[in-house]
Amino acid sequence: MTRPVVVTTIAEMRDAVARSEGEVALVPTMGALHDGHPALVRRAAELAPTVVVSIFVNPLQFGPGEDLDRYPRTLDADIDLLAPLGVGYVFAPTAEEMYPDGPSQVRVTGGPVAQTLEGRSRPGHFDGVLTVVAKLLGIVRPQHVVFGQKDAQQVWLVQRMVRDLDIPTSVDVVPTVRDADGLALSSRNRYLDPGERRAALALSRALEAAASAADRGVDAAIAAAQAVLMGEDLVRLDYLRVVDPRTFLPVDDDHRGPARVLIAATVGETRLIDNDTITLG
């Protein structure tokens, strides 16, 4: 088992990639890796002989009062998890390395979609996400970049950024990885106590309810999901929306065909998101 080489500077990362043979696949993460991340890494290894996993808690995507300071930083454990997966390099820069002059004055903005859903609840979040992803793509120059479907809005915006800015990278999306009980795996799940974790299962149950009612239209799907969420006192709903996967805008009442249900809720003090595809009509 060969442990990945840990690289901490932009210059070293560029040099390492330049010396690599064949294509490169990048898996951007904020660390605190969990059992869902190996699925991303395995997909990256299918796409390219050289896999780079970035581990960087990006301050630009955290707003005032969010959990930047308490976000778990577990680099040694993360490297142990990645070691058997064939990762070539772990790019783990400091904030000072990525933003030597302080927060970037020039940023990538995500347009109208970035101001909805997560963007409405977390103003500026997606500008921070897109800016750091653009920087990582510029540093690593991968032919492929791999994301998880759990962050559906982020995935859509990265795909749009790559297309709009003609970035020569293919965006590959891996289905959401779930625990046996249905809870979507997330680095923030570790904040949940046992009672909160049981309550958090309402999110995946709500998605299942929406899918079951989807043949009766969008209103029925939303009502079914709401009924499940309202049954959990510990769950405080932020938003529940059904969007067109092509535009990421709310579907019309007469929409038929594929749609995506998105949920964000706070369970105890922990904010969770989840989503799934349904077929309306």
C-alpha positions in Angstrom: 0.0 0.0 0.0 1.5 3.3 -1.1 0.5 6.4 0.8 -0.3 9.5 -1.3 2.3 12.2 -1.5 1.2 15.2 0.5 1.7 18.5 -1.3 1.2 21.8 0.4 2.2 24.5 -2.1 0.8 25.5 -5.5 4.3 25.3 -7.1 4.9 21.8 -5.9 1.4 20.7 -7.0 1.9 22.1 -10.5 5.3 20.4 -10.7 4.0 17.0 -9.5 1.2 17.1 -12.1 3.6 18.1 -14.9 5.7 15.1 -14.1 2.7 12.7 -14.1 2.1 10.4 -17.1 -1.4 10.3 -18.7 -4.5 12.1 -17.6 -5.3 13.5 -14.2 -8.5 13.4 -12.2 -9.2 15.7 -9.3 -11.5 15.1 -6.3 -12.0 18.4 -4.4 -12.8 18.0 -0.7 -12.8 20.0 2.5 -11.4 17.0 4.4 -13.1 15.3 7.3 -13.5 12.4 4.9 -16.2 9.8 5.4 -17.2 6.5 3.9 -18.8 8.4 0.9 -15.5 9.8 -0.3 -14.0 6.5 -1.5 -16.7 6.3 -4.1 -15.5 9.6 -5.6 -11.9 8.5 -5.5 -12.6 5.1 -7.1 -14.5 6.9 -9.9 -11.5 9.2 -10.3 -9.2 6.2 -10.6 -11.4 4.8 -13.3 -11.1 8.0 -15.3 -7.4 8.7 -15.0 -4.1 7.0 -13.9 -3.2 10.0 -11.6 -5.7 10.9 -8.9 -5.3 14.1 -6.9 -7.5 14.7 -3.8 -7.5 18.3 -2.5 -8.2 18.8 1.2 -8.8 22.5 1.9 -11.4 24.1 4.2 -12.2 27.1 2.0 -12.9 30.2 4.1 -14.6 32.0 1.2 -17.6 29.7 1.2 -18.4 30.2 4.9 -20.6 33.1 6.0 -20.7 34.9 9.3 -21.8 32.7 12.1 -21.2 29.5 10.1 -19.0 26.6 11.3 -15.7 27.5 9.7 -13.8 27.4 13.0 -15.3 24.2 14.2 -15.4 22.4 10.9 -13.4 19.2 11.5 -9.8 19.1 10.3 -8.6 15.5 10.3 -5.7 15.4 7.8 -3.9 12.4 9.2 -7.1 10.3 9.3 -8.0 11.5 5.9 -4.7 10.3 4.5 -5.1 7.0 6.2 -8.5 6.6 4.5 -7.1 7.5 1.1 -3.9 5.3 1.4 -5.4 2.1 0.1 -7.3 3.8 -2.8 -4.4 4.5 -5.1 -4.4 8.3 -4.7 -1.2 9.8 -6.1 -1.3 13.2 -4.4 -3.1 14.9 -1.6 -3.1 18.7 -2.1 -3.5 20.2 1.3 -2.6 23.9 1.1 -3.1 26.5 3.9 -5.4 29.4 3.5 -2.4 31.6 3.3 -1.1 29.6 0.4 -4.4 29.8 -1.5 -5.1 33.4 -0.6 -1.7 35.1 0.1 -3.2 38.6 0.0 -6.3 37.7 2.0 -9.7 36.8 0.6 -9.8 37.1 -3.2 -11.0 40.4 -4.5 -11.7 38.8 -7.9 -14.3 36.0 -7.6 -16.4 33.8 -9.9 -20.1 34.5 -9.5 -22.7 31.9 -10.1 -25.5 34.0 -11.6 -29.2 33.8 -10.6 -29.2 30.1 -9.7 -26.4 30.7 -7.1 -28.7 33.1 -5.3 -31.5 30.6 -4.8 -31.9 27.7 -2.3 -28.5 27.3 -0.6 -27.4 30.6 -2.1 -30.4 32.4 -0.5 -29.8 30.8 2.9 -26.0 31.3 2.7 -25.3 34.5 0.7 -22.0 34.4 -1.1 -21.5 30.7 -0.5 -21.4 29.6 -4.1 -19.2 32.5 -5.2 -16.7 31.1 -2.7 -17.2 27.6 -3.9 -16.8 28.4 -7.6 -13.8 30.6 -6.9 -11.9 27.9 -5.1 -12.9 25.3 -7.6 -11.7 27.5 -10.4 -8.4 28.0 -8.6 -8.0 24.2 -8.0 -8.7 23.5 -11.7 -6.1 26.1 -12.7 -3.5 24.7 -10.3 -4.0 21.0 -11.0 -5.2 21.2 -14.7 -7.1 17.9 -14.5 -8.8 16.4 -17.4 -11.5 15.2 -15.0 -13.0 16.5 -11.8 -15.3 14.4 -9.6 -18.1 15.6 -7.3 -20.9 13.9 -5.4 -24.6 14.3 -6.3 -25.5 15.2 -2.7 -24.4 18.7 -3.3 -26.7 19.0 -6.4 -26.8 22.8 -6.7 -23.0 23.0 -6.4 -22.6 20.3 -9.1 -25.0 22.2 -11.4 -23.1 25.5 -10.9 -19.6 23.9 -11.4 -20.9 22.3 -14.6 -22.2 25.6 -15.8 -19.0 27.4 -14.8 -16.9 24.9 -16.8 -19.2 25.3 -19.8 -19.5 29.1 -19.7 -15.8 29.7 -19.1 -14.6 27.0 -21.6 -12.5 25.2 -18.9 -11.1 22.0 -20.5 -12.2 19.7 -17.7 -14.9 17.0 -17.7 -17.2 17.1 -14.6 -18.1 13.6 -13.4 -20.9 13.2 -10.9 -21.2 10.2 -8.5 -24.6 9.3 -6.9 -25.1 10.2 -3.3 -23.7 7.6 -0.9 -26.0 6.7 2.0 -25.8 4.8 5.2 -27.7 1.6 5.5 -30.6 3.5 7.1 -30.8 6.0 4.2 -29.0 9.0 5.8 -26.8 10.8 3.2 -23.2 10.6 4.3 -21.8 14.0 5.3 -18.9 15.4 7.3 -21.4 17.2 9.4 -23.2 14.0 10.5 -20.7 13.7 13.3 -22.2 16.7 15.0 -25.5 14.8 15.5 -26.3 13.1 18.8 -28.2 9.8 18.6 -31.7 11.4 18.9 -30.8 14.0 16.2 -29.5 11.3 13.9 -32.7 9.4 14.1 -34.6 12.6 13.4 -32.3 13.4 10.4 -33.7 10.2 8.7 -36.8 12.3 8.0 -34.9 14.0 5.1 -34.4 10.7 3.1 -37.9 9.5 4.1 -39.3 12.8 2.7 -37.5 12.2 -0.6 -39.0 8.7 -0.8 -42.5 10.1 0.0 -42.1 12.7 -2.8 -41.0 10.1 -5.3 -44.0 7.9 -4.3 -46.5 10.8 -4.9 -44.8 12.3 -8.0 -47.1 10.6 -10.4 -49.8 13.0 -9.1 -47.8 16.1 -9.9 -45.5 18.5 -8.2 -47.9 19.7 -5.5 -48.6 16.2 -4.4 -44.9 15.4 -4.2 -44.2 18.5 -2.1 -47.1 17.8 0.2 -46.0 14.2 0.8 -42.5 15.3 1.7 -43.7 18.1 4.0 -45.9 15.7 5.9 -42.9 13.5 6.7 -40.7 16.5 7.8 -43.5 18.0 9.9 -43.6 14.8 11.9 -40.1 15.4 13.4 -39.9 18.1 16.1 -36.1 18.2 15.9 -36.2 19.1 12.2 -36.5 22.7 11.2 -37.1 23.0 7.5 -35.2 25.7 5.6 -36.4 24.9 2.1 -38.1 22.1 0.1 -38.1 22.7 -3.7 -38.6 20.7 -6.9 -36.5 22.0 -9.7 -35.9 21.2 -13.4 -32.5 19.5 -13.5 -31.6 21.3 -16.8 -32.1 24.8 -15.4 -32.2 24.3 -11.6 -35.2 26.6 -11.5 -38.6 25.6 -10.0 -40.7 23.3 -12.2 -44.0 24.5 -13.6 -47.2 23.1 -12.2 -47.6 21.0 -15.4 -44.1 19.7 -15.6 -43.8 16.1 -16.6 -40.7 13.9 -16.5 -37.5 14.1 -14.5 -37.2 16.6 -11.7 -35.0 17.0 -8.6 -36.3 17.4 -5.0 -34.0 19.4 -2.7 -34.3 19.7 1.0 -32.3 21.7 3.5 -33.0 21.5 7.2 -31.4 22.1 10.6 -31.5 19.1 12.9 -30.5 20.2 16.4 -27.7 22.7 15.6 -26.6 20.9 12.4 -27.6 22.0 8.9 -28.1 19.1 6.5 -29.0 18.9 2.8 -30.3 16.1 0.6 -31.8 15.6 -2.8 -33.0 13.0 -5.2 -34.5 12.6 -8.7 -38.2 12.0 -9.1 -40.4 11.6 -12.2 -43.4 13.8 -12.3 -46.7 13.1 -14.0 
